[in-house]
Amino acid sequence: MEKKQYERPVLKPLNTGIMNKFGSRTDYAPMTHIDGVVVKDLIARHGSPLFVISEKKIRENYRNAKRAFETRYPKVQFAWSYKTNYLNAVCNVFHQEGSWGEVVSRFEYDKALKNGVPGNKILFNGPDKTDEDLKAAIKNDSPIHIDHLDELYRLIEISRSLSKKPRVAIRVNMDTGIYPMWDRFGFNYENGQAWDAINKIMASGTLSLVGLHCHIGTYMLTPGAYGIAASKMSELALSVKRTFSTDITYIDMGGGFCSKNTLKGAYLTGADTVPEVHDYAEVIATAILNAGFKPDELPYLYLETGRALIDDAGYLLGSVISNKRLSDGRRATIMDFGVNLMFTSFWFNHKISPAQAFGHHTEDTVLYGPLCMNIDVVRENVSLPPLNAGDQVVVHHMGAYNITQSMQFISLRPAIVMIDMEGKDHVIRLKETLETLEKDEKLPVYLKDFKL
């Protein structure tokens, strides 16, 4: 393990604000730079609003997670969750670090292939695979994670006309003590559905069962639930070995690890309550190692971690449009970004940092976006210094799902830049224009002319 450089302790004054176990603290420090690049310079060059991705933070997160698991378990493989953020530049940073690809749709599958990921290193998940999708996965020797019986029967039928056996796994759902259970996808462990699916696969003679997959939830604050899941997955794998003399080569524990973002309604911030990646690694590795596998027959541990590896590597920069007082006297600040770019603001209280220096006075503020609907609320209540029209802010934890779920409603989507390891910013997606919006539209000839 690389020895960390010594950093001298620093005393920092605390203002009254959100409480944690150490007392009061403030989140009101301005954020004027990202990876050494001036925030206001980024906005001047690329416009406002603007998504910013830190390559340095992505690599740091990935290496920390990889180290946490590999020091506890001998056979670990990460597969980047494309749906979390499928910008090619982001995906390729993960692939350069050694991560495979995990996809849930055909366009993501083709994107991974186009990025240069070998077919046998793309895990194909999801309930909506067409026959053509399955054939493409078989052709490229991709592990196919079967979600339901209809998919299993179609796959058996397709495989009968092929000269090679498709490599498959089944998705398993189970009771891990977290409710409501994520039992919409896959085959249930407790009621025997999973074992029934395994029997059908083995009896078909045309499919090669190589793995087991589960995804027990999202933003999972309880690491112990993964220990329960890993134990049940291991028992299923050992039952396959005993019954069919077939080795399950990998157990895929999916994703769902938390980022440090703060859930709405949480008493403390995510920084105070969210488990560290080594907490997840400890319970998962311990459960598999203690399950009863022979040392030379341990399955690979696959992980499809998304949010925890990218969320804090993404930022949204924006500007203040105006301020006003609501009818009840509350201060309201209107920003040039809203839920069209911050879909996750429906679930999280994203930290907002001013991008310029300010005084000590703060005030509870409602932060609105620019869209013409009342639900366009970035933060229902946040303590901020007074922000004037033209001031800029930095929104934190924007790397997961916001870019893939952003929408062209009233405002077109902004540019996205990545700051590389040397502190240079690169445009990785252009700002949309009217031409971007209209390029796939077709106007019937009889609608071209009109008089007003």
Sequence and secondary structure as in RCSB ss.txt:
>XXXX:A:sequence
MEKKQYERPVLKPLNTGIMNKFGSRTDYAPMTHIDGVVVKDLIARHGSPLFVISEKKIRENYRNAKRAFETRYPK
VQFAWSYKTNYLNAVCNVFHQEGSWGEVVSRFEYDKALKNGVPGNKILFNGPDKTDEDLKAAIKNDSPIHIDHLD
ELYRLIEISRSLSKKPRVAIRVNMDTGIYPMWDRFGFNYENGQAWDAINKIMASGTLSLVGLHCHIGTYMLTPGA
YGIAASKMSELALSVKRTFSTDITYIDMGGGFCSKNTLKGAYLTGADTVPEVHDYAEVIATAILNAGFKPDELPY
LYLETGRALIDDAGYLLGSVISNKRLSDGRRATIMDFGVNLMFTSFWFNHKISPAQAFGHHTEDTVLYGPLCMNI
DVVRENVSLPPLNAGDQVVVHHMGAYNITQSMQFISLRPAIVMIDMEGKDHVIRLKETLETLEKDEKLPVYLKDF
KL
>XXXX:A:secstr
               S SEETTEE        EETTEEHHHHHHHH SSEEEEEHHHHHHHHHHHHHHHHTT S 
EEEEEEGGG   HHHHHHHHHTT EEEESSHHHHHHHHHTT  GGGEEE  S   HHHHHHHHHTT  EEE SHH
HHHHHHHHHTTSSS  EEEEEEE   S SS   SSSEESTTSHHHHHHHHHHHHSS EEEEEE    SSB  THH
HHHHHHHHHHHHHHHHHHH     EEE    B  S  BTT SS HHHHS  HHHHHHHHHHHHHTTT  GGG  E
EEE   HHHHGGGEEEEEEEEEEEE TTS EEEEES  TTT GGGGTB   EEESS   S  EEEEEE SSSSTT
 EEEEEEEE    TT EEEE S SSSTTTT   SSS    EEEE TTS EEEEE    HHHHHTT    GGGS  
  
